[in-house]
Amino acid sequence: MITIGGLCEILGWVGRVWSAENVYNINGFLLQEILLILAPCFFSAAVYGILGMLVRAVGPEHSLLR
């Protein structure tokens, strides 16, 4: 998930550079908007997945989330 999020970030910034060269380019604008908004979702999914693995490893009695 972190790899996908990082790739989305990189491609989003490529879209930002692309749209900065021509401000009327709708494709670069859409590329940056979509990917820079979606990338944090993948990072959040990875964090929650790691949290779930940690809770299973140390035991649910040590977690604030049941």
PDBQT receptor file of N, H, CA, C and O in Angstrom, charges set to zero:
ATOM      1  N   MET A   1       0.807  -1.195   0.000  1.00  0.00    +0.000 N 
ATOM      2  CA  MET A   1       0.000   0.000   0.000  1.00  0.00    +0.000 C 
ATOM      3  C   MET A   1       0.858   1.271   0.000  1.00  0.00    +0.000 C 
ATOM      4  O   MET A   1       0.537   2.256  -0.665  1.00  0.00    +0.000 OA
ATOM      5  N   ILE A   2       1.940   1.224   0.750  1.00  0.00    +0.000 N 
ATOM      6  H   ILE A   2       2.202   0.424   1.290  1.00  0.00    +0.000 HD
ATOM      7  CA  ILE A   2       2.801   2.403   0.807  1.00  0.00    +0.000 C 
ATOM      8  C   ILE A   2       3.446   2.652  -0.556  1.00  0.00    +0.000 C 
ATOM      9  O   ILE A   2       3.632   3.803  -0.953  1.00  0.00    +0.000 OA
ATOM     10  N   THR A   3       3.784   1.589  -1.267  1.00  0.00    +0.000 N 
ATOM     11  H   THR A   3       3.633   0.654  -0.945  1.00  0.00    +0.000 HD
ATOM     12  CA  THR A   3       4.371   1.734  -2.592  1.00  0.00    +0.000 C 
ATOM     13  C   THR A   3       3.376   2.364  -3.563  1.00  0.00    +0.000 C 
ATOM     14  O   THR A   3       3.741   3.235  -4.352  1.00  0.00    +0.000 OA
ATOM     15  N   ILE A   4       2.132   1.927  -3.505  1.00  0.00    +0.000 N 
ATOM     16  H   ILE A   4       1.835   1.219  -2.864  1.00  0.00    +0.000 HD
ATOM     17  CA  ILE A   4       1.105   2.492  -4.381  1.00  0.00    +0.000 C 
ATOM     18  C   ILE A   4       0.881   3.966  -4.042  1.00  0.00    +0.000 C 
ATOM     19  O   ILE A   4       0.753   4.800  -4.938  1.00  0.00    +0.000 OA
ATOM     20  N   GLY A   5       0.835   4.284  -2.747  1.00  0.00    +0.000 N 
ATOM     21  H   GLY A   5       0.939   3.606  -2.019  1.00  0.00    +0.000 HD
ATOM     22  CA  GLY A   5       0.670   5.681  -2.337  1.00  0.00    +0.000 C 
ATOM     23  C   GLY A   5       1.831   6.546  -2.791  1.00  0.00    +0.000 C 
ATOM     24  O   GLY A   5       1.629   7.674  -3.241  1.00  0.00    +0.000 OA
ATOM     25  N   GLY A   6       3.044   6.026  -2.676  1.00  0.00    +0.000 N 
ATOM     26  H   GLY A   6       3.208   5.110  -2.311  1.00  0.00    +0.000 HD
ATOM     27  CA  GLY A   6       4.213   6.782  -3.128  1.00  0.00    +0.000 C 
ATOM     28  C   GLY A   6       4.204   6.996  -4.629  1.00  0.00    +0.000 C 
ATOM     29  O   GLY A   6       4.562   8.072  -5.108  1.00  0.00    +0.000 OA
ATOM     30  N   LEU A   7       3.795   5.976  -5.377  1.00  0.00    +0.000 N 
ATOM     31  H   LEU A   7       3.504   5.102  -4.988  1.00  0.00    +0.000 HD
ATOM     32  CA  LEU A   7       3.706   6.110  -6.828  1.00  0.00    +0.000 C 
ATOM     33  C   LEU A   7       2.652   7.142  -7.216  1.00  0.00    +0.000 C 
ATOM     34  O   LEU A   7       2.857   7.926  -8.142  1.00  0.00    +0.000 OA
ATOM     35  N   CYS A   8       1.528   7.140  -6.510  1.00  0.00    +0.000 N 
ATOM     36  H   CYS A   8       1.361   6.502  -5.758  1.00  0.00    +0.000 HD
ATOM     37  CA  CYS A   8       0.491   8.147  -6.768  1.00  0.00    +0.000 C 
ATOM     38  C   CYS A   8       1.001   9.550  -6.477  1.00  0.00    +0.000 C 
ATOM     39  O   CYS A   8       0.699  10.485  -7.218  1.00  0.00    +0.000 OA
ATOM     40  N   GLU A   9       1.772   9.707  -5.402  1.00  0.00    +0.000 N 
ATOM     41  H   GLU A   9       2.017   8.948  -4.800  1.00  0.00    +0.000 HD
ATOM     42  CA  GLU A   9       2.343  11.016  -5.081  1.00  0.00    +0.000 C 
ATOM     43  C   GLU A   9       3.277  11.490  -6.185  1.00  0.00    +0.000 C 
ATOM     44  O   GLU A   9       3.206  12.640  -6.618  1.00  0.00    +0.000 OA
ATOM     45  N   ILE A  10       4.150  10.601  -6.637  1.00  0.00    +0.000 N 
ATOM     46  H   ILE A  10       4.208   9.666  -6.285  1.00  0.00    +0.000 HD
ATOM     47  CA  ILE A  10       5.109  10.970  -7.680  1.00  0.00    +0.000 C 
ATOM     48  C   ILE A  10       4.389  11.363  -8.964  1.00  0.00    +0.000 C 
ATOM     49  O   ILE A  10       4.702  12.386  -9.571  1.00  0.00    +0.000 OA
ATOM     50  N   LEU A  11       3.423  10.545  -9.373  1.00  0.00    +0.000 N 
ATOM     51  H   LEU A  11       3.169   9.714  -8.880  1.00  0.00    +0.000 HD
ATOM     52  CA  LEU A  11       2.686  10.862 -10.593  1.00  0.00    +0.000 C 
ATOM     53  C   LEU A  11       1.833  12.121 -10.438  1.00  0.00    +0.000 C 
ATOM     54  O   LEU A  11       1.630  12.856 -11.404  1.00  0.00    +0.000 OA
ATOM     55  N   GLY A  12       1.339  12.368  -9.238  1.00  0.00    +0.000 N 
ATOM     56  H   GLY A  12       1.504  11.770  -8.453  1.00  0.00    +0.000 HD
ATOM     57  CA  GLY A  12       0.587  13.603  -8.993  1.00  0.00    +0.000 C 
ATOM     58  C   GLY A  12       1.455  14.831  -9.133  1.00  0.00    +0.000 C 
ATOM     59  O   GLY A  12       1.017  15.847  -9.673  1.00  0.00    +0.000 OA
ATOM     60  N   TRP A  13       2.687  14.747  -8.651  1.00  0.00    +0.000 N 
ATOM     61  H   TRP A  13       3.042  13.922  -8.212  1.00  0.00    +0.000 HD
ATOM     62  CA  TRP A  13       3.596  15.884  -8.801  1.00  0.00    +0.000 C 
ATOM     63  C   TRP A  13       4.061  16.035 -10.237  1.00  0.00    +0.000 C 
ATOM     64  O   TRP A  13       4.326  17.151 -10.683  1.00  0.00    +0.000 OA
ATOM     65  N   VAL A  14       4.165  14.935 -10.970  1.00  0.00    +0.000 N 
ATOM     66  H   VAL A  14       3.949  14.028 -10.607  1.00  0.00    +0.000 HD
ATOM     67  CA  VAL A  14       4.462  15.027 -12.405  1.00  0.00    +0.000 C 
ATOM     68  C   VAL A  14       3.324  15.762 -13.108  1.00  0.00    +0.000 C 
ATOM     69  O   VAL A  14       3.567  16.598 -13.978  1.00  0.00    +0.000 OA
ATOM     70  N   GLY A  15       2.098  15.457 -12.739  1.00  0.00    +0.000 N 
ATOM     71  H   GLY A  15       1.900  14.778 -12.032  1.00  0.00    +0.000 HD
ATOM     72  CA  GLY A  15       0.950  16.166 -13.298  1.00  0.00    +0.000 C 
ATOM     73  C   GLY A  15       0.959  17.637 -12.940  1.00  0.00    +0.000 C 
ATOM     74  O   GLY A  15       0.538  18.472 -13.740  1.00  0.00    +0.000 OA
ATOM     75  N   ARG A  16       1.433  17.965 -11.754  1.00  0.00    +0.000 N 
ATOM     76  H   ARG A  16       1.775  17.287 -11.104  1.00  0.00    +0.000 HD
ATOM     77  CA  ARG A  16       1.507  19.367 -11.356  1.00  0.00    +0.000 C 
ATOM     78  C   ARG A  16       2.531  20.125 -12.187  1.00  0.00    +0.000 C 
ATOM     79  O   ARG A  16       2.283  21.256 -12.606  1.00  0.00    +0.000 OA
ATOM     80  N   VAL A  17       3.676  19.509 -12.424  1.00  0.00    +0.000 N 
ATOM     81  H   VAL A  17       3.878  18.590 -12.084  1.00  0.00    +0.000 HD
ATOM     82  CA  VAL A  17       4.694  20.142 -13.279  1.00  0.00    +0.000 C 
ATOM     83  C   VAL A  17       4.171  20.271 -14.707  1.00  0.00    +0.000 C 
ATOM     84  O   VAL A  17       4.376  21.289 -15.367  1.00  0.00    +0.000 OA
ATOM     85  N   TRP A  18       3.490  19.217 -15.175  1.00  0.00    +0.000 N 
ATOM     86  H   TRP A  18       3.324  18.389 -14.639  1.00  0.00    +0.000 HD
ATOM     87  CA  TRP A  18       2.939  19.227 -16.523  1.00  0.00    +0.000 C 
ATOM     88  C   TRP A  18       1.912  20.348 -16.689  1.00  0.00    +0.000 C 
ATOM     89  O   TRP A  18       1.910  21.040 -17.707  1.00  0.00    +0.000 OA
ATOM     90  N   SER A  19       1.048  20.530 -15.705  1.00  0.00    +0.000 N 
ATOM     91  H   SER A  19       1.050  19.969 -14.877  1.00  0.00    +0.000 HD
ATOM     92  CA  SER A  19       0.035  21.580 -15.823  1.00  0.00    +0.000 C 
ATOM     93  C   SER A  19       0.615  22.962 -15.567  1.00  0.00    +0.000 C 
ATOM     94  O   SER A  19       0.018  23.958 -15.977  1.00  0.00    +0.000 OA
ATOM     95  N   ALA A  20       1.757  23.051 -14.905  1.00  0.00    +0.000 N 
ATOM     96  H   ALA A  20       2.242  22.242 -14.573  1.00  0.00    +0.000 HD
ATOM     97  CA  ALA A  20       2.388  24.359 -14.704  1.00  0.00    +0.000 C 
ATOM     98  C   ALA A  20       3.000  24.884 -15.996  1.00  0.00    +0.000 C 
ATOM     99  O   ALA A  20       3.108  26.095 -16.189  1.00  0.00    +0.000 OA
ATOM    100  N   GLU A  21       3.397  23.978 -16.874  1.00  0.00    +0.000 N 
ATOM    101  H   GLU A  21       3.309  22.995 -16.717  1.00  0.00    +0.000 HD
ATOM    102  CA  GLU A  21       3.953  24.398 -18.156  1.00  0.00    +0.000 C 
ATOM    103  C   GLU A  21       2.888  25.009 -19.054  1.00  0.00    +0.000 C 
ATOM    104  O   GLU A  21       3.168  25.931 -19.820  1.00  0.00    +0.000 OA
ATOM    105  N   ASN A  22       1.676  24.497 -18.959  1.00  0.00    +0.000 N 
ATOM    106  H   ASN A  22       1.449  23.748 -18.337  1.00  0.00    +0.000 HD
ATOM    107  CA  ASN A  22       0.559  25.016 -19.747  1.00  0.00    +0.000 C 
ATOM    108  C   ASN A  22      -0.669  25.016 -18.842  1.00  0.00    +0.000 C 
ATOM    109  O   ASN A  22      -1.248  23.963 -18.573  1.00  0.00    +0.000 OA
ATOM    110  N   VAL A  23      -1.060  26.190 -18.379  1.00  0.00    +0.000 N 
ATOM    111  H   VAL A  23      -0.589  27.044 -18.597  1.00  0.00    +0.000 HD
ATOM    112  CA  VAL A  23      -2.151  26.265 -17.397  1.00  0.00    +0.000 C 
ATOM    113  C   VAL A  23      -3.503  25.897 -17.988  1.00  0.00    +0.000 C 
ATOM    114  O   VAL A  23      -4.458  25.683 -17.241  1.00  0.00    +0.000 OA
ATOM    115  N   TYR A  24      -3.609  25.818 -19.301  1.00  0.00    +0.000 N 
ATOM    116  H   TYR A  24      -2.833  25.992 -19.908  1.00  0.00    +0.000 HD
ATOM    117  CA  TYR A  24      -4.867  25.440 -19.936  1.00  0.00    +0.000 C 
ATOM    118  C   TYR A  24      -4.942  23.947 -20.237  1.00  0.00    +0.000 C 
ATOM    119  O   TYR A  24      -5.892  23.489 -20.871  1.00  0.00    +0.000 OA
ATOM    120  N   ASN A  25      -3.951  23.192 -19.789  1.00  0.00    +0.000 N 
ATOM    121  H   ASN A  25      -3.178  23.564 -19.275  1.00  0.00    +0.000 HD
ATOM    122  CA  ASN A  25      -3.914  21.751 -20.013  1.00  0.00    +0.000 C 
ATOM    123  C   ASN A  25      -4.765  21.068 -18.948  1.00  0.00    +0.000 C 
ATOM    124  O   ASN A  25      -4.371  20.989 -17.785  1.00  0.00    +0.000 OA
ATOM    125  N   ILE A  26      -5.925  20.579 -19.350  1.00  0.00    +0.000 N 
ATOM    126  H   ILE A  26      -6.245  20.643 -20.295  1.00  0.00    +0.000 HD
ATOM    127  CA  ILE A  26      -6.839  19.955 -18.392  1.00  0.00    +0.000 C 
ATOM    128  C   ILE A  26      -6.349  18.580 -17.956  1.00  0.00    +0.000 C 
ATOM    129  O   ILE A  26      -6.640  18.156 -16.838  1.00  0.00    +0.000 OA
ATOM    130  N   ASN A  27      -5.611  17.871 -18.811  1.00  0.00    +0.000 N 
ATOM    131  H   ASN A  27      -5.374  18.215 -19.720  1.00  0.00    +0.000 HD
ATOM    132  CA  ASN A  27      -5.139  16.534 -18.466  1.00  0.00    +0.000 C 
ATOM    133  C   ASN A  27      -4.143  16.572 -17.312  1.00  0.00    +0.000 C 
ATOM    134  O   ASN A  27      -4.237  15.753 -16.398  1.00  0.00    +0.000 OA
ATOM    135  N   GLY A  28      -3.203  17.493 -17.333  1.00  0.00    +0.000 N 
ATOM    136  H   GLY A  28      -3.126  18.158 -18.076  1.00  0.00    +0.000 HD
ATOM    137  CA  GLY A  28      -2.252  17.620 -16.232  1.00  0.00    +0.000 C 
ATOM    138  C   GLY A  28      -2.939  18.011 -14.934  1.00  0.00    +0.000 C 
ATOM    139  O   GLY A  28      -2.581  17.529 -13.860  1.00  0.00    +0.000 OA
ATOM    140  N   PHE A  29      -3.927  18.886 -15.045  1.00  0.00    +0.000 N 
ATOM    141  H   PHE A  29      -4.218  19.277 -15.918  1.00  0.00    +0.000 HD
ATOM    142  CA  PHE A  29      -4.669  19.312 -13.865  1.00  0.00    +0.000 C 
ATOM    143  C   PHE A  29      -5.438  18.151 -13.239  1.00  0.00    +0.000 C 
ATOM    144  O   PHE A  29      -5.405  17.963 -12.022  1.00  0.00    +0.000 OA
ATOM    145  N   LEU A  30      -6.129  17.374 -14.075  1.00  0.00    +0.000 N 
ATOM    146  H   LEU A  30      -6.155  17.526 -15.062  1.00  0.00    +0.000 HD
ATOM    147  CA  LEU A  30      -6.888  16.240 -13.561  1.00  0.00    +0.000 C 
ATOM    148  C   LEU A  30      -5.963  15.173 -12.968  1.00  0.00    +0.000 C 
ATOM    149  O   LEU A  30      -6.283  14.562 -11.949  1.00  0.00    +0.000 OA
ATOM    150  N   LEU A  31      -4.827  14.957 -13.609  1.00  0.00    +0.000 N 
ATOM    151  H   LEU A  31      -4.567  15.454 -14.438  1.00  0.00    +0.000 HD
ATOM    152  CA  LEU A  31      -3.865  13.986 -13.097  1.00  0.00    +0.000 C 
ATOM    153  C   LEU A  31      -3.399  14.366 -11.700  1.00  0.00    +0.000 C 
ATOM    154  O   LEU A  31      -3.370  13.523 -10.803  1.00  0.00    +0.000 OA
ATOM    155  N   GLN A  32      -3.031  15.636 -11.509  1.00  0.00    +0.000 N 
ATOM    156  H   GLN A  32      -3.055  16.321 -12.238  1.00  0.00    +0.000 HD
ATOM    157  CA  GLN A  32      -2.553  16.053 -10.192  1.00  0.00    +0.000 C 
ATOM    158  C   GLN A  32      -3.658  16.036  -9.159  1.00  0.00    +0.000 C 
ATOM    159  O   GLN A  32      -3.424  15.616  -8.026  1.00  0.00    +0.000 OA
ATOM    160  N   GLU A  33      -4.838  16.474  -9.505  1.00  0.00    +0.000 N 
ATOM    161  H   GLU A  33      -5.028  16.815 -10.426  1.00  0.00    +0.000 HD
ATOM    162  CA  GLU A  33      -5.925  16.531  -8.530  1.00  0.00    +0.000 C 
ATOM    163  C   GLU A  33      -6.335  15.140  -8.056  1.00  0.00    +0.000 C 
ATOM    164  O   GLU A  33      -6.475  14.901  -6.856  1.00  0.00    +0.000 OA
ATOM    165  N   ILE A  34      -6.522  14.238  -8.992  1.00  0.00    +0.000 N 
ATOM    166  H   ILE A  34      -6.408  14.431  -9.967  1.00  0.00    +0.000 HD
ATOM    167  CA  ILE A  34      -6.984  12.898  -8.634  1.00  0.00    +0.000 C 
ATOM    168  C   ILE A  34      -5.939  12.148  -7.823  1.00  0.00    +0.000 C 
ATOM    169  O   ILE A  34      -6.256  11.574  -6.781  1.00  0.00    +0.000 OA
ATOM    170  N   LEU A  35      -4.688  12.148  -8.298  1.00  0.00    +0.000 N 
ATOM    171  H   LEU A  35      -4.431  12.614  -9.144  1.00  0.00    +0.000 HD
ATOM    172  CA  LEU A  35      -3.668  11.347  -7.637  1.00  0.00    +0.000 C 
ATOM    173  C   LEU A  35      -3.209  11.940  -6.309  1.00  0.00    +0.000 C 
ATOM    174  O   LEU A  35      -2.913  11.192  -5.377  1.00  0.00    +0.000 OA
ATOM    175  N   LEU A  36      -3.142  13.259  -6.202  1.00  0.00    +0.000 N 
ATOM    176  H   LEU A  36      -3.382  13.867  -6.959  1.00  0.00    +0.000 HD
ATOM    177  CA  LEU A  36      -2.712  13.849  -4.931  1.00  0.00    +0.000 C 
ATOM    178  C   LEU A  36      -3.803  13.774  -3.870  1.00  0.00    +0.000 C 
ATOM    179  O   LEU A  36      -3.516  13.895  -2.679  1.00  0.00    +0.000 OA
ATOM    180  N   ILE A  37      -5.042  13.578  -4.285  1.00  0.00    +0.000 N 
ATOM    181  H   ILE A  37      -5.275  13.479  -5.253  1.00  0.00    +0.000 HD
ATOM    182  CA  ILE A  37      -6.115  13.387  -3.311  1.00  0.00    +0.000 C 
ATOM    183  C   ILE A  37      -6.200  11.914  -2.885  1.00  0.00    +0.000 C 
ATOM    184  O   ILE A  37      -6.487  11.623  -1.724  1.00  0.00    +0.000 OA
ATOM    185  N   LEU A  38      -5.955  10.998  -3.808  1.00  0.00    +0.000 N 
ATOM    186  H   LEU A  38      -5.722  11.234  -4.751  1.00  0.00    +0.000 HD
ATOM    187  CA  LEU A  38      -6.073   9.566  -3.499  1.00  0.00    +0.000 C 
ATOM    188  C   LEU A  38      -4.870   8.998  -2.753  1.00  0.00    +0.000 C 
ATOM    189  O   LEU A  38      -5.024   8.027  -2.012  1.00  0.00    +0.000 OA
ATOM    190  N   ALA A  39      -3.692   9.564  -2.920  1.00  0.00    +0.000 N 
ATOM    191  H   ALA A  39      -3.568  10.353  -3.521  1.00  0.00    +0.000 HD
ATOM    192  CA  ALA A  39      -2.472   8.995  -2.332  1.00  0.00    +0.000 C 
ATOM    193  C   ALA A  39      -2.548   8.837  -0.809  1.00  0.00    +0.000 C 
ATOM    194  O   ALA A  39      -2.143   7.788  -0.308  1.00  0.00    +0.000 OA
ATOM    195  N   PRO A  40      -3.039   9.811  -0.051  1.00  0.00    +0.000 N 
ATOM    196  CA  PRO A  40      -3.101   9.618   1.407  1.00  0.00    +0.000 C 
ATOM    197  C   PRO A  40      -4.019   8.479   1.843  1.00  0.00    +0.000 C 
ATOM    198  O   PRO A  40      -3.850   7.943   2.938  1.00  0.00    +0.000 OA
ATOM    199  N   CYS A  41      -4.978   8.101   1.016  1.00  0.00    +0.000 N 
ATOM    200  H   CYS A  41      -5.116   8.535   0.126  1.00  0.00    +0.000 HD
ATOM    201  CA  CYS A  41      -5.850   6.969   1.352  1.00  0.00    +0.000 C 
ATOM    202  C   CYS A  41      -5.039   5.684   1.447  1.00  0.00    +0.000 C 
ATOM    203  O   CYS A  41      -5.289   4.855   2.322  1.00  0.00    +0.000 OA
ATOM    204  N   PHE A  42      -4.073   5.514   0.557  1.00  0.00    +0.000 N 
ATOM    205  H   PHE A  42      -3.870   6.187  -0.154  1.00  0.00    +0.000 HD
ATOM    206  CA  PHE A  42      -3.244   4.318   0.596  1.00  0.00    +0.000 C 
ATOM    207  C   PHE A  42      -2.332   4.319   1.820  1.00  0.00    +0.000 C 
ATOM    208  O   PHE A  42      -2.098   3.270   2.420  1.00  0.00    +0.000 OA
ATOM    209  N   PHE A  43      -1.818   5.488   2.191  1.00  0.00    +0.000 N 
ATOM    210  H   PHE A  43      -2.008   6.340   1.703  1.00  0.00    +0.000 HD
ATOM    211  CA  PHE A  43      -0.985   5.576   3.397  1.00  0.00    +0.000 C 
ATOM    212  C   PHE A  43      -1.801   5.243   4.646  1.00  0.00    +0.000 C 
ATOM    213  O   PHE A  43      -1.315   4.545   5.536  1.00  0.00    +0.000 OA
ATOM    214  N   SER A  44      -3.031   5.737   4.714  1.00  0.00    +0.000 N 
ATOM    215  H   SER A  44      -3.426   6.304   3.990  1.00  0.00    +0.000 HD
ATOM    216  CA  SER A  44      -3.898   5.451   5.858  1.00  0.00    +0.000 C 
ATOM    217  C   SER A  44      -4.232   3.965   5.931  1.00  0.00    +0.000 C 
ATOM    218  O   SER A  44      -4.260   3.388   7.018  1.00  0.00    +0.000 OA
ATOM    219  N   ALA A  45      -4.485   3.344   4.788  1.00  0.00    +0.000 N 
ATOM    220  H   ALA A  45      -4.463   3.812   3.905  1.00  0.00    +0.000 HD
ATOM    221  CA  ALA A  45      -4.778   1.911   4.771  1.00  0.00    +0.000 C 
ATOM    222  C   ALA A  45      -3.583   1.114   5.284  1.00  0.00    +0.000 C 
ATOM    223  O   ALA A  45      -3.759   0.129   6.001  1.00  0.00    +0.000 OA
ATOM    224  N   ALA A  46      -2.382   1.526   4.928  1.00  0.00    +0.000 N 
ATOM    225  H   ALA A  46      -2.239   2.326   4.346  1.00  0.00    +0.000 HD
ATOM    226  CA  ALA A  46      -1.183   0.825   5.400  1.00  0.00    +0.000 C 
ATOM    227  C   ALA A  46      -1.019   0.981   6.908  1.00  0.00    +0.000 C 
ATOM    228  O   ALA A  46      -0.651   0.026   7.592  1.00  0.00    +0.000 OA
ATOM    229  N   VAL A  47      -1.287   2.165   7.429  1.00  0.00    +0.000 N 
ATOM    230  H   VAL A  47      -1.586   2.941   6.874  1.00  0.00    +0.000 HD
ATOM    231  CA  VAL A  47      -1.156   2.402   8.864  1.00  0.00    +0.000 C 
ATOM    232  C   VAL A  47      -2.160   1.542   9.634  1.00  0.00    +0.000 C 
ATOM    233  O   VAL A  47      -1.803   0.936  10.645  1.00  0.00    +0.000 OA
ATOM    234  N   TYR A  48      -3.407   1.481   9.170  1.00  0.00    +0.000 N 
ATOM    235  H   TYR A  48      -3.697   1.973   8.349  1.00  0.00    +0.000 HD
ATOM    236  CA  TYR A  48      -4.408   0.670   9.854  1.00  0.00    +0.000 C 
ATOM    237  C   TYR A  48      -4.092  -0.817   9.741  1.00  0.00    +0.000 C 
ATOM    238  O   TYR A  48      -4.370  -1.581  10.666  1.00  0.00    +0.000 OA
ATOM    239  N   GLY A  49      -3.515  -1.233   8.619  1.00  0.00    +0.000 N 
ATOM    240  H   GLY A  49      -3.290  -0.612   7.867  1.00  0.00    +0.000 HD
ATOM    241  CA  GLY A  49      -3.105  -2.632   8.494  1.00  0.00    +0.000 C 
ATOM    242  C   GLY A  49      -2.001  -2.985   9.470  1.00  0.00    +0.000 C 
ATOM    243  O   GLY A  49      -2.028  -4.052  10.083  1.00  0.00    +0.000 OA
ATOM    244  N   ILE A  50      -1.025  -2.092   9.619  1.00  0.00    +0.000 N 
ATOM    245  H   ILE A  50      -1.003  -1.225   9.121  1.00  0.00    +0.000 HD
ATOM    246  CA  ILE A  50       0.068  -2.316  10.572  1.00  0.00    +0.000 C 
ATOM    247  C   ILE A  50      -0.470  -2.313  11.999  1.00  0.00    +0.000 C 
ATOM    248  O   ILE A  50      -0.022  -3.106  12.828  1.00  0.00    +0.000 OA
ATOM    249  N   LEU A  51      -1.421  -1.435  12.294  1.00  0.00    +0.000 N 
ATOM    250  H   LEU A  51      -1.785  -0.791  11.620  1.00  0.00    +0.000 HD
ATOM    251  CA  LEU A  51      -2.030  -1.409  13.625  1.00  0.00    +0.000 C 
ATOM    252  C   LEU A  51      -2.713  -2.733  13.927  1.00  0.00    +0.000 C 
ATOM    253  O   LEU A  51      -2.589  -3.258  15.034  1.00  0.00    +0.000 OA
ATOM    254  N   GLY A  52      -3.430  -3.274  12.954  1.00  0.00    +0.000 N 
ATOM    255  H   GLY A  52      -3.530  -2.848  12.055  1.00  0.00    +0.000 HD
ATOM    256  CA  GLY A  52      -4.091  -4.563  13.153  1.00  0.00    +0.000 C 
ATOM    257  C   GLY A  52      -3.098  -5.681  13.423  1.00  0.00    +0.000 C 
ATOM    258  O   GLY A  52      -3.344  -6.539  14.270  1.00  0.00    +0.000 OA
ATOM    259  N   MET A  53      -1.974  -5.679  12.709  1.00  0.00    +0.000 N 
ATOM    260  H   MET A  53      -1.774  -4.982  12.021  1.00  0.00    +0.000 HD
ATOM    261  CA  MET A  53      -0.947  -6.698  12.938  1.00  0.00    +0.000 C 
ATOM    262  C   MET A  53      -0.318  -6.555  14.321  1.00  0.00    +0.000 C 
ATOM    263  O   MET A  53      -0.034  -7.552  14.985  1.00  0.00    +0.000 OA
ATOM    264  N   LEU A  54      -0.103  -5.314  14.751  1.00  0.00    +0.000 N 
ATOM    265  H   LEU A  54      -0.334  -4.505  14.212  1.00  0.00    +0.000 HD
ATOM    266  CA  LEU A  54       0.472  -5.094  16.082  1.00  0.00    +0.000 C 
ATOM    267  C   LEU A  54      -0.479  -5.540  17.185  1.00  0.00    +0.000 C 
ATOM    268  O   LEU A  54      -0.046  -6.130  18.174  1.00  0.00    +0.000 OA
ATOM    269  N   VAL A  55      -1.756  -5.266  17.027  1.00  0.00    +0.000 N 
ATOM    270  H   VAL A  55      -2.108  -4.786  16.223  1.00  0.00    +0.000 HD
ATOM    271  CA  VAL A  55      -2.736  -5.678  18.040  1.00  0.00    +0.000 C 
ATOM    272  C   VAL A  55      -2.790  -7.192  18.129  1.00  0.00    +0.000 C 
ATOM    273  O   VAL A  55      -2.863  -7.741  19.229  1.00  0.00    +0.000 OA
ATOM    274  N   ARG A  56      -2.756  -7.881  16.992  1.00  0.00    +0.000 N 
ATOM    275  H   ARG A  56      -2.697  -7.436  16.098  1.00  0.00    +0.000 HD
ATOM    276  CA  ARG A  56      -2.751  -9.346  17.024  1.00  0.00    +0.000 C 
ATOM    277  C   ARG A  56      -1.457  -9.884  17.626  1.00  0.00    +0.000 C 
ATOM    278  O   ARG A  56      -1.472 -10.934  18.268  1.00  0.00    +0.000 OA
ATOM    279  N   ALA A  57      -0.335  -9.185  17.432  1.00  0.00    +0.000 N 
ATOM    280  H   ALA A  57      -0.322  -8.332  16.910  1.00  0.00    +0.000 HD
ATOM    281  CA  ALA A  57       0.954  -9.669  17.932  1.00  0.00    +0.000 C 
ATOM    282  C   ALA A  57       1.075  -9.519  19.447  1.00  0.00    +0.000 C 
ATOM    283  O   ALA A  57       1.568 -10.428  20.115  1.00  0.00    +0.000 OA
ATOM    284  N   VAL A  58       0.630  -8.381  20.002  1.00  0.00    +0.000 N 
ATOM    285  H   VAL A  58       0.230  -7.643  19.459  1.00  0.00    +0.000 HD
ATOM    286  CA  VAL A  58       0.799  -8.149  21.439  1.00  0.00    +0.000 C 
ATOM    287  C   VAL A  58      -0.420  -8.578  22.252  1.00  0.00    +0.000 C 
ATOM    288  O   VAL A  58      -0.351  -8.699  23.475  1.00  0.00    +0.000 OA
ATOM    289  N   GLY A  59      -1.533  -8.805  21.563  1.00  0.00    +0.000 N 
ATOM    290  H   GLY A  59      -1.589  -8.706  20.570  1.00  0.00    +0.000 HD
ATOM    291  CA  GLY A  59      -2.741  -9.233  22.257  1.00  0.00    +0.000 C 
ATOM    292  C   GLY A  59      -3.757  -8.115  22.348  1.00  0.00    +0.000 C 
ATOM    293  O   GLY A  59      -3.390  -6.970  22.611  1.00  0.00    +0.000 OA
ATOM    294  N   PRO A  60      -5.020  -8.421  22.137  1.00  0.00    +0.000 N 
ATOM    295  CA  PRO A  60      -6.058  -7.394  22.165  1.00  0.00    +0.000 C 
ATOM    296  C   PRO A  60      -6.272  -6.770  23.541  1.00  0.00    +0.000 C 
ATOM    297  O   PRO A  60      -6.861  -5.693  23.639  1.00  0.00    +0.000 OA
ATOM    298  N   GLU A  61      -5.812  -7.417  24.593  1.00  0.00    +0.000 N 
ATOM    299  H   GLU A  61      -5.334  -8.291  24.513  1.00  0.00    +0.000 HD
ATOM    300  CA  GLU A  61      -6.009  -6.832  25.929  1.00  0.00    +0.000 C 
ATOM    301  C   GLU A  61      -5.132  -5.602  26.146  1.00  0.00    +0.000 C 
ATOM    302  O   GLU A  61      -5.381  -4.834  27.075  1.00  0.00    +0.000 OA
ATOM    303  N   HIS A  62      -4.112  -5.397  25.314  1.00  0.00    +0.000 N 
ATOM    304  H   HIS A  62      -3.910  -6.021  24.560  1.00  0.00    +0.000 HD
ATOM    305  CA  HIS A  62      -3.231  -4.226  25.435  1.00  0.00    +0.000 C 
ATOM    306  C   HIS A  62      -3.640  -3.085  24.508  1.00  0.00    +0.000 C 
ATOM    307  O   HIS A  62      -2.965  -2.056  24.461  1.00  0.00    +0.000 OA
ATOM    308  N   SER A  63      -4.726  -3.254  23.780  1.00  0.00    +0.000 N 
ATOM    309  H   SER A  63      -5.274  -4.089  23.819  1.00  0.00    +0.000 HD
ATOM    310  CA  SER A  63      -5.154  -2.263  22.800  1.00  0.00    +0.000 C 
ATOM    311  C   SER A  63      -6.310  -1.436  23.355  1.00  0.00    +0.000 C 
ATOM    312  O   SER A  63      -7.163  -1.946  24.080  1.00  0.00    +0.000 OA
ATOM    313  N   LEU A  64      -6.323  -0.147  23.001  1.00  0.00    +0.000 N 
ATOM    314  H   LEU A  64      -5.629   0.268  22.411  1.00  0.00    +0.000 HD
ATOM    315  CA  LEU A  64      -7.458   0.693  23.360  1.00  0.00    +0.000 C 
ATOM    316  C   LEU A  64      -8.644   0.423  22.432  1.00  0.00    +0.000 C 
ATOM    317  O   LEU A  64      -9.796   0.676  22.787  1.00  0.00    +0.000 OA
ATOM    318  N   LEU A  65      -8.342  -0.097  21.233  1.00  0.00    +0.000 N 
ATOM    319  H   LEU A  65      -7.406  -0.302  20.944  1.00  0.00    +0.000 HD
ATOM    320  CA  LEU A  65      -9.389  -0.431  20.268  1.00  0.00    +0.000 C 
ATOM    321  C   LEU A  65      -9.669  -1.926  20.321  1.00  0.00    +0.000 C 
ATOM    322  O   LEU A  65      -8.753  -2.726  20.133  1.00  0.00    +0.000 OA
ATOM    323  N   ARG A  66     -10.874  -2.309  20.565  1.00  0.00    +0.000 N 
ATOM    324  H   ARG A  66     -11.619  -1.659  20.718  1.00  0.00    +0.000 HD
ATOM    325  CA  ARG A  66     -11.234  -3.725  20.643  1.00  0.00    +0.000 C 
ATOM    326  C   ARG A  66     -11.588  -4.270  19.284  1.00  0.00    +0.000 C 
ATOM    327  O   ARG A  66     -11.918  -5.450  19.159  1.00  0.00    +0.000 OA
TER     328      ARG A  66
